[in-house]
Amino acid sequence: MEAMLVHKLFEDSVRKYPEKTALVFRKCRLTYAQIESAANRLSRFLLRQNVQKGDRIIVYLNNSVEAVLSIYGILKAGGCFVVVNRSTKPNKLAYIINNCQAKGLITDGKSFQNNDSHHLGNLPTVQFVIATEEMRNNCNCDYPVYQFGEIQKLESDDSPDVRCIDQDLAALIYTSGSTGSPKGVISTHLNMVSAIRSITAYLENVPSDIILNVLPLSFDYGLYQVLMAFSFGGTIILERSFAYPFEVVKKLLDEKVTGFPIVPTISGILIQLKSLRNYSFEHLRYITNTGAHLPEHHIRKLRQIFPNAKIYPMYGLTECKRVSYLPPHMIDEKRGSVGIPMPNVEVSVVDENGEPVKPGEIGELVVRGTNVMQGYWGLPEETARVFRKGKYPWERILYTGDLFRMDEDGYLYFVCRKDDIIKSRGEKVSPKEVENVIYEMEDVAEVAVVGVKDDILGQAIKAFVVPRNGARLTANQIKKYCASRLEDFMVPDIVEFRENLPKTTSGKIDKQLLMNESSNDIK
């Protein structure tokens, strides 16, 4: 019996659809057979560099053809890919490389040619670098540098014979850590294949699906768009980002896209583009959202713009990829819900003692399933903090750190991160509950609610608000609207208006940065 490996899912599609377009990036269109050949050449080079099963190889590239080829070339060599966002600074990149003891680095080469490249001079485990672009001057490093293009010219495209099993290491995905340093989430082939199969099952993906991905491959939500499309023989339209919304809309139309994964910051921009109502997106079959809660106001507007598309609000975290989805036909009945557990996943909402709470009560979400990570790379204490014993002697279940409530029908409702709870006036306030109310205001484009230190209140509630299309709003309007819909202790004490809110590399609102910028500013 053949092991179920991430790259074997791709190879199955190669056998079925060799001449079908698999990847579109700018003017480049590659078939499954072409990607297979290019990935094989890279894998053979990696094997000649003595890459062993489980060795970590860093992919430090923007969304690109080379990034996709690198992922599959590494897997075919038995290695573990580690995609790092190209905007990551050299000091943080060096930390990640040294933390996971990477053997190789695939990059565009520019990282070694800037004024901060000295951070990359002390990487004791790195044995080689592959550059996708010609370097204009000497590399500031002690290891050999090879050209991606030359590798493609010189190596054989025969598939390498590397035997792996589904328990082998496939990827490390670095996510923000509580200590300030990123944590490497360990995923085996089994973890990733389990997630791929579950998600594509409830999305009802078919080979004719064409998915447009504007999210970075360093973000697991963006990464899995490629892995999933290649698993069922679909086509992935890869964009570098969502920086040019009208260009993305043009791709939706020209490529007859059927699947469009977004985050709320993207939907917030889309619903402000009034010209979209002039187009017919008849081919768009579904829109998915995760990473942050999709406001109901956004859902209503998206339905008007994309009337043929099913909308899937979802919830997940890097530690297990995905947990739940809301079936589109239940959006009106289960407003605000992130749905039910996806196939082959079991969840419960528990109290501080690990005992299930009653329907409607708030507790921490815990997850069981083969999609759950193995732990954090090199961080046994952090790993022990999020795992507890399961129902079987050999089992560990994941404590997500997220507060939820579950209704009597088993539908989940996200409350907030445990660490995000605002403690004000002796009461506990969920930032999301306040945000949802402010989002109801027609003139609000974006909002983020955080707690800021206050000597009297403990924490004051602060709302950062971005008005829609230059609308004029006042702090009193925001507070009055909240007071009409929320308990007194939940009404924001401070309202700050901004032209935009800071975002993480995955497109989420960076609340940590907002909190760091804030101080006790109640007058």
PyMOL commands that set and color helices and strands:
alter all, ss='L'
color gray80, all
select helices_A, chain A and resi 6-16+32-48+65-76+90-100+110-112+117-121+148-154+189-202+220-232+245-254+264-270+274-278+296-305+328-330+380-386+418-420+431-439+468-470+475-483+488-490+511-517
alter helices_A, ss='H'
color red, helices_A
select strands_A, chain A and resi 21-25+28-31+56-60+80-83+104-107+128-131+145-147+169-175+183-188+210-213+235-238+259-262+286-289+310-315+324-325+340-341+346-350+362-368+375-376+387-389+396-406+412-417+422-424+427-429+444-454+458-467+494-497
alter strands_A, ss='S'
color yellow, strands_A
deselect
rebuild
show_as cartoon
